[in-house]
Amino acid sequence: MSFKIGIVGLPNVGKSTLFKALTKKQVDCANYPFCTIDPNVGVVAVPDERLEKLSQISKSKKIVPTTIEFVDIAGLVRGAHKGEGLGNKFLSHIKEVKAICEVVRVFEDKNIVHVSGKIDPKNDIETINLELICSDLQQIEKRYDAARSQAKSGDKEKIIWLNFLEKLKNGLSRNITARNIEFTKEEKKFLKELQLLTVKPILYVLNTAENQKNLPNIKPSIAISAKIESELAELPDKEAKTLMKEYGMQESGLDKLIKASYKLLNLITFLTTGPDETRAWTVSNGTKAPQAAGVIHSDFEKNFIRAEIIKYENFVKYGEAGAKEKGLMRIEGKDYIMQDGDVVYFRIGK
């Protein structure tokens, strides 16, 4: 399973440098606005040391990690929703992402011009936020007049739709993002259809200088030096780990970003292992066993019988046979909620 994260930000904040480091994919990082016109897309494997250990125990022929697709959008500027800097084109590229990662510049560098002329992280966030809100508001206003006419028929569903659009329109007009507007259960089903930008969860990546202190209090956020990450990306793994120690880094920026993204999207990973392959699967926290089986194959959900589950730690300590002998394999039914680190074998009927 793969999911998309859109990387946005103002020009010259280090977006493309960070993208290149995260994906080890060469992109144009020229020091001027709009050098990235078409979105760069990079697919990266989610680091998970559990896969290697399970593969060794199962003697798997291959390992298949979960992947994340990063979509790097060209720099947005004030007025992007009206087409400034080709903004409309850029905003359309993030309609289908699961979450938005906004790179915010906090480092000082007189050789890299800030589009606003000064380093002001909170103002930069406000600029991008306003563009996303205005983009959503444009879409809602286009639909609103038509919905008002249709609701005159008295059709209950059309009235709910109109009320939903009116609530959105009023909230967005007051600069409230869609994710912060309260909706009824009936109204929430309309959100997926609209693909609103401001309903998507957002994570701020503070692009720092080396060992920079006194970072702005922005939530939810993580601090990453795109410059250091780009240095690490150029090195073999062993040398990169040595350099990380010199910088006092416990984990790479990619690892930090992936962990934060999983937390933001409320995701967990379950595992399958055997002679053919050891594989990681990502699902939403709270997913029940049949739906998790359906991620592997749609027929598995329909024909689900039971799940045989061993906790990762027990599988590694005792192996599959040993865990079974010690009564550490659980038989779970349709109501079981999957947990992170479950090593599972699904029994499927015909």
C-alpha positions in Angstrom: 0.0 0.0 0.0 1.3 3.5 -0.9 -0.1 6.8 0.1 0.7 10.3 -1.2 2.0 13.3 0.7 2.1 16.7 -1.0 5.1 19.0 -0.2 4.2 22.7 -0.5 5.8 26.0 0.5 6.9 29.4 -0.7 9.7 29.6 -3.3 13.2 29.2 -2.0 12.3 27.6 1.4 14.2 24.4 0.6 11.3 22.3 -0.7 13.1 20.8 -3.7 16.3 20.3 -1.7 14.4 18.4 0.9 12.5 16.4 -1.7 15.8 15.4 -3.4 17.3 14.4 -0.1 14.3 12.3 1.0 13.9 10.5 -2.3 17.5 10.7 -3.6 15.9 11.8 -6.9 17.6 14.6 -8.8 15.3 17.7 -9.3 15.9 21.2 -10.4 16.8 23.2 -7.2 17.7 26.5 -8.9 17.6 29.6 -6.8 14.6 31.3 -8.3 10.8 31.1 -8.0 8.8 28.6 -10.2 11.8 26.5 -11.3 9.7 23.5 -10.5 6.6 23.7 -12.7 5.5 20.1 -13.1 5.3 18.2 -9.8 8.2 15.9 -9.0 7.1 12.6 -7.7 9.3 10.3 -5.7 8.3 6.9 -4.1 10.3 5.9 -1.0 10.3 2.7 1.1 9.1 3.2 4.7 12.1 2.1 6.8 11.1 -0.8 9.1 13.8 -2.9 10.7 11.2 -5.5 11.7 11.0 -6.7 8.1 14.6 -7.8 7.9 14.3 -9.8 11.1 11.1 -11.5 10.1 12.6 -12.3 6.7 15.6 -14.0 8.3 13.3 -16.2 10.4 11.0 -17.1 7.6 13.8 -17.4 5.0 11.8 -15.1 2.7 12.8 -14.8 -0.9 12.0 -11.0 -0.8 11.0 -8.1 1.4 8.3 -5.7 0.4 8.0 -2.6 2.5 5.2 0.0 2.6 5.9 3.0 0.4 5.1 6.7 0.6 4.8 8.8 -2.6 6.1 12.4 -2.1 4.7 14.9 -4.5 6.8 18.1 -4.7 4.7 21.1 -5.8 6.2 24.2 -7.2 6.5 27.2 -4.9 3.3 29.0 -4.1 3.0 32.8 -3.7 0.4 35.2 -2.5 -2.4 35.2 -5.0 -1.8 31.6 -6.1 -5.5 30.8 -6.0 -6.1 33.5 -8.6 -3.3 32.1 -10.8 -0.4 34.2 -9.6 2.8 32.3 -10.3 0.8 29.6 -12.1 -0.7 28.9 -8.7 -4.0 27.2 -9.9 -2.0 24.6 -11.8 0.2 23.9 -8.8 -2.7 23.7 -6.3 -4.5 21.1 -8.5 -1.5 18.8 -8.1 -2.3 18.2 -4.4 -6.0 17.4 -4.7 -5.4 13.7 -4.3 -2.7 13.6 -1.6 -3.6 12.2 1.9 -1.7 14.9 3.8 0.1 18.1 3.2 3.7 18.7 4.3 4.5 22.4 4.3 8.2 23.3 4.3 8.8 26.5 6.3 12.1 28.3 6.1 13.7 29.2 9.5 17.3 29.3 8.3 19.1 32.5 7.4 21.2 32.7 4.2 21.9 36.0 2.5 22.7 34.1 -0.7 19.2 32.6 -1.0 16.6 35.3 -1.4 13.4 34.9 0.5 10.4 35.8 -1.6 9.0 38.1 1.1 12.4 39.7 1.8 12.7 38.4 5.3 12.5 35.2 7.4 9.1 35.1 9.1 7.9 31.5 9.5 4.4 32.3 10.9 3.7 34.8 8.1 4.8 32.3 5.5 2.4 29.7 7.0 -0.4 32.3 7.0 0.3 33.0 3.3 0.1 29.4 2.2 -2.9 28.8 4.5 -4.8 31.7 3.0 -4.1 30.4 -0.6 -5.4 26.9 0.3 -8.5 28.4 1.9 -9.2 30.7 -1.1 -8.7 27.8 -3.5 -11.4 25.8 -1.6 -13.7 28.8 -1.3 -13.6 29.3 -5.1 -14.7 25.7 -5.6 -17.5 26.0 -3.0 -18.8 29.3 -4.4 -19.1 27.7 -7.9 -21.3 24.9 -6.4 -23.3 27.0 -4.0 -25.6 28.9 -6.4 -26.5 25.7 -8.3 -27.2 23.9 -5.0 -29.5 26.7 -3.8 -31.6 26.4 -6.9 -31.8 22.6 -6.6 -32.7 22.7 -2.9 -36.0 24.6 -3.8 -37.4 21.3 -4.9 -37.6 20.3 -1.3 -35.5 17.2 -1.8 -34.1 16.3 1.7 -30.7 15.2 0.3 -30.3 18.4 -1.7 -31.2 20.5 1.3 -28.5 18.7 3.4 -26.0 19.4 0.5 -26.9 23.1 0.5 -26.6 23.4 4.3 -23.2 21.7 4.1 -22.0 24.0 1.3 -23.3 27.1 3.2 -21.5 26.0 6.4 -18.3 25.5 4.4 -18.7 28.8 2.6 -19.3 30.7 5.8 -16.3 29.1 7.6 -13.9 29.5 4.7 -15.0 33.1 4.3 -13.8 33.7 7.9 -10.5 32.0 7.2 -11.4 28.8 9.0 -10.0 25.7 7.4 -12.4 22.9 6.5 -10.7 20.5 9.0 -11.7 22.9 11.8 -15.4 23.2 10.8 -17.8 20.8 12.7 -19.9 18.7 10.4 -22.8 16.3 11.1 -22.4 12.6 10.2 -24.5 13.1 7.1 -22.4 16.1 6.0 -19.1 14.4 6.4 -19.8 12.0 3.6 -19.7 14.9 1.2 -16.2 15.9 2.1 -14.5 13.1 0.0 -16.3 14.2 -3.1 -15.0 17.7 -2.9 -11.3 16.9 -2.3 -10.8 20.1 -0.4 -7.3 21.2 0.3 -7.9 22.5 3.8 -9.6 19.3 5.1 -6.3 17.5 4.6 -4.1 17.1 7.7 -1.0 19.3 7.6 2.5 18.9 9.0 5.0 21.7 9.1 8.6 20.9 8.4 10.9 23.6 9.8 13.9 23.8 7.5 16.7 24.8 9.9 20.3 25.6 9.7 22.8 23.2 11.3 22.3 23.0 15.1 19.8 25.9 15.0 18.2 26.7 18.3 15.2 28.9 19.3 12.8 27.4 16.8 9.3 28.9 16.4 6.5 27.2 18.4 4.5 25.8 15.5 2.4 22.7 15.7 2.3 20.0 14.5 5.9 20.4 13.3 9.3 18.6 13.0 12.7 20.3 12.5 14.9 19.1 9.6 17.9 20.6 7.9 17.4 20.1 4.2 21.1 21.0 3.7 22.3 18.3 6.1 19.8 15.8 4.6 21.1 16.5 1.1 24.7 15.8 2.3 23.6 12.5 3.9 21.8 11.5 0.7 25.0 11.7 -1.3 26.9 9.2 0.9 26.8 5.4 1.2 24.8 4.2 4.2 27.8 3.5 6.4 29.3 6.9 5.8 25.9 8.6 6.2 25.5 6.9 9.7 28.9 8.2 10.7 28.1 11.7 9.7 24.8 11.5 11.5 26.6 10.7 14.7 28.9 13.7 14.1 25.8 15.9 13.8 24.2 14.3 16.9 21.3 12.9 14.9 19.4 10.0 16.3 17.5 9.4 13.0 17.4 10.7 9.5 15.0 13.4 8.3 13.2 10.7 6.2 12.6 8.6 9.3 11.4 11.6 11.3 9.1 12.7 8.5 7.6 9.2 8.0 7.0 8.7 11.8 5.3 12.2 12.0 3.2 11.4 8.9 2.0 8.1 10.3 1.0 9.9 13.5 -0.7 12.7 11.6 -2.7 10.2 9.5 -3.3 7.8 12.4 -1.8 4.9 10.6 -0.4 1.5 11.8 1.5 -1.3 10.1 0.8 -5.0 10.3 3.1 -7.6 8.9 2.9 -10.9 6.9 5.8 -13.3 6.5 6.6 -16.6 4.8 9.0 -18.3 2.5 7.8 -16.2 -0.5 7.9 -12.8 1.0 7.9 -10.7 4.2 5.7 -7.6 3.7 4.5 -4.5 5.5 0.9 -3.3 5.1 -0.4 0.1 6.2 -3.9 0.6 7.5 -5.8 3.2 9.5 -5.7 2.8 13.3 -9.0 1.1 14.2 -9.2 -1.1 11.1 -10.8 -4.5 11.8 -9.3 -7.8 10.6 -11.6 -8.4 7.6 -10.9 -4.9 6.2 -7.1 -5.3 6.8 -7.3 -8.6 4.9 -9.1 -6.7 2.1 -6.0 -4.5 1.7 -4.1 -7.6 0.6 -6.8 -8.6 -1.8 -10.4 -7.4 -2.1 -11.8 -11.0 -2.1 -10.1 -11.6 1.3 -12.4 -9.2 3.1 -15.5 -10.9 1.5 -14.3 -14.4 2.3 -12.6 -13.7 5.7 -12.8 -16.6 8.2 -10.3 -15.7 10.9 -7.0 -14.1 11.6 -4.1 -15.9 13.2 -2.0 -13.3 15.0 1.4 -13.4 16.7 2.9 -10.2 18.2 6.1 -9.2 16.4 8.2 -9.5 19.6 7.0 -13.1 20.2 7.5 -14.1 16.6 11.1 -12.9 16.7 11.8 -14.5 20.1 10.2 -17.9 19.6 9.5 -18.2 15.8 6.1 -19.2 14.5 6.1 -22.8 15.7 7.5 -21.8 19.1 5.0 -19.0 19.6 2.2 -21.5 18.8 3.5 -24.0 21.3 3.6 -21.4 24.0 0.0 -20.3 23.2 1.1 -16.9 21.9 -0.8 -17.2 18.7 -4.3 -15.7 19.0 -7.3 -16.7 16.8 -9.2 -13.5 16.1 -12.6 -13.0 14.4 -14.3 -10.3 12.4 -14.5 -7.8 15.3 -10.7 -7.8 16.0 -9.1 -4.4 15.7 -5.6 -4.7 14.1 -2.6 -3.5 16.2 0.7 -2.1 15.0 3.3 -5.0 14.8 0.7 -7.8 14.4 2.2 -10.6 12.4 -0.8 -12.1 10.8 -2.0 -15.0 8.6 -5.5 -14.6 7.3 -7.7 -17.7 6.8 -9.9 -17.2 3.8 -12.8 -19.2 2.5 -13.8 -19.8 -1.1 
